[in-house]
């Protein structure tokens, strides 16, 4: 993974902070049935909600140097996924977030995108731990988190959903 400023590069993707110009492809990705199932509890959100998320992400990058990256194909033509650090719940807990276009499922893309963000968190932001959570029914995300080395730390009902919480501690080099 190569990092230049806030742009992250992996073998197959260029991850860059999402911008207003990304609203349409990001909304299309978020509205796809497989992605929205767990990300938006199967709701098709309005484009305005996508635009609000982009504005929140831009604020997060300005304030904390993290937010939501769009994962573009290496040729820069298609938005293939997203990954980032996002505040969830009240009080806010900053957690890893990722998703991949359905056509790329099962090819290690989510792991690759998430690895880039995790490395950025540890190396550039000096975080000692990265946290994540997912619906207990989201077996694909659970497999990605376990593949990345996350440990399950507890399970709880949050907003009526059975949720599993994970942590990945920075390893001594």
C-alpha positions in Angstrom: 0.0 0.0 0.0 1.3 3.4 -1.0 0.1 6.6 0.7 0.4 10.1 -0.7 -1.3 12.6 1.5 -4.8 11.3 2.0 -4.8 9.1 -1.2 -4.1 5.4 -0.6 -3.1 3.0 -3.3 -3.4 -0.7 -3.2 -2.7 -3.3 -5.9 -6.1 -2.9 -7.4 -7.5 0.4 -6.1 -6.9 4.0 -5.6 -8.6 5.2 -2.4 -9.3 8.9 -2.2 -11.5 11.0 0.1 -15.0 11.2 -1.4 -16.0 14.6 -2.8 -19.3 16.1 -4.0 -18.4 15.0 -7.5 -18.6 11.4 -6.3 -22.2 11.7 -5.1 -23.9 9.9 -8.0 -21.6 6.9 -8.3 -21.5 6.6 -4.5 -25.3 6.8 -4.3 -25.6 4.1 -7.0 -23.3 1.8 -5.0 -25.1 2.4 -1.7 -28.5 1.8 -3.4 -27.5 -1.6 -4.8 -29.4 -4.4 -3.0 -26.5 -6.2 -1.6 -24.7 -3.2 -0.3 -27.7 -1.4 1.2 -28.9 -4.6 3.0 -26.6 -4.1 6.0 -25.3 -0.6 5.3 -28.7 1.1 5.2 -30.8 -1.7 6.8 -32.1 -2.4 3.3 -33.5 1.1 2.8 -32.9 3.0 -0.5 -31.7 6.3 0.7 -32.2 9.6 -1.1 -29.4 11.2 -2.9 -29.5 14.0 -0.4 -28.5 11.5 2.4 -25.5 10.5 0.3 -24.6 14.2 -0.2 -24.9 14.8 3.6 -22.6 11.8 4.3 -20.1 13.3 1.8 -20.2 16.6 3.6 -19.8 14.9 7.0 -16.8 13.0 5.6 -15.2 16.1 4.3 -15.6 17.7 7.7 -14.0 14.6 9.4 -11.0 14.8 7.0 -10.5 18.5 7.8 -10.8 17.9 11.6 -9.4 14.5 12.1 -7.7 13.4 8.9 -10.0 10.4 8.5 -13.4 9.9 6.9 -14.7 8.0 3.9 -12.5 7.0 1.0 -14.0 6.0 -2.4 -12.1 3.0 -3.8 -11.7 3.5 -7.5 -10.4 1.0 -10.0 -6.7 1.5 -10.7 -7.7 3.1 -14.0 -9.9 5.5 -12.2 -13.0 4.8 -14.2 -15.3 3.0 -11.7 -16.1 3.4 -8.0 -15.7 -0.2 -6.8 -16.2 0.3 -3.1 -15.6 2.5 -0.1 -13.7 2.2 3.2 -13.0 4.6 6.0 -13.4 5.5 9.6 -16.9 6.7 10.6 -18.5 7.8 13.9 -21.4 5.5 14.9 -24.0 5.8 17.6 -24.2 8.4 20.5 -21.8 9.0 22.0 -19.8 8.6 18.8 -17.5 5.6 18.5 -15.2 5.8 15.4 -15.2 2.5 13.6 -13.9 1.0 10.4 -16.5 1.0 7.6 -16.2 -0.8 4.2 -18.3 -2.0 1.3 -17.7 -3.4 -2.2 -19.7 -3.4 -5.4 -21.5 -6.7 -5.7 -19.8 -7.7 -8.9 -16.5 -7.8 -7.0 -17.7 -9.9 -4.0 -15.6 -12.9 -3.0 -12.4 -11.5 -4.6 -10.7 -10.1 -1.4 -11.5 -6.5 -2.4 -13.1 -5.5 0.9 -10.1 -6.9 2.7 -7.7 -5.0 0.4 -9.6 -1.7 0.8 -9.9 -2.1 4.6 -6.2 -3.0 5.0 -5.2 0.3 3.4 -7.4 2.3 5.8 -6.1 0.3 8.8 -2.5 0.9 7.8 -3.2 4.6 7.4 -4.8 4.6 10.9 -1.9 2.9 12.5 1.0 4.5 10.6 -0.3 8.1 9.9 -2.7 8.7 12.7 -0.8 6.6 15.4 -4.0 4.9 16.5 -3.4 2.2 19.0 -6.6 0.3 18.1 -9.1 0.2 15.2 -12.6 -0.7 16.1 -15.4 -2.1 13.9 -18.9 -3.5 14.3 -21.3 -5.3 12.1 -24.7 -6.9 12.2 -24.4 -10.5 13.4 -26.1 -11.7 10.3 -23.5 -10.0 8.0 -21.3 -13.1 7.6 -19.3 -11.6 4.8 -18.2 -8.6 6.9 -17.5 -10.9 9.8 -15.2 -13.0 7.6 -13.4 -9.9 6.3 -12.9 -8.6 9.9 -11.6 -12.0 11.0 -9.3 -12.2 8.0 -7.9 -8.8 8.9 -7.1 -10.1 12.4 -9.8 -8.4 14.4 -10.9 -9.9 17.7 -14.6 -10.1 18.6 -14.9 -8.2 21.9 -18.6 -8.3 22.6 -22.1 -8.6 21.2 -25.1 -6.4 21.9 -28.4 -5.3 20.6 -28.1 -1.8 19.1 -31.1 -0.1 17.6 -32.9 -3.4 17.6 -30.1 -5.1 15.7 -27.9 -8.0 16.9 -24.5 -6.4 16.6 -21.0 -7.8 17.0 -18.1 -5.5 18.1 -14.5 -6.0 17.1 -11.1 -4.5 17.8 -7.7 -4.7 16.1 -4.8 -3.6 18.3 -1.7 -2.1 16.7 1.0 -4.7 16.8 4.5 -3.9 18.0 7.0 -3.9 15.1 
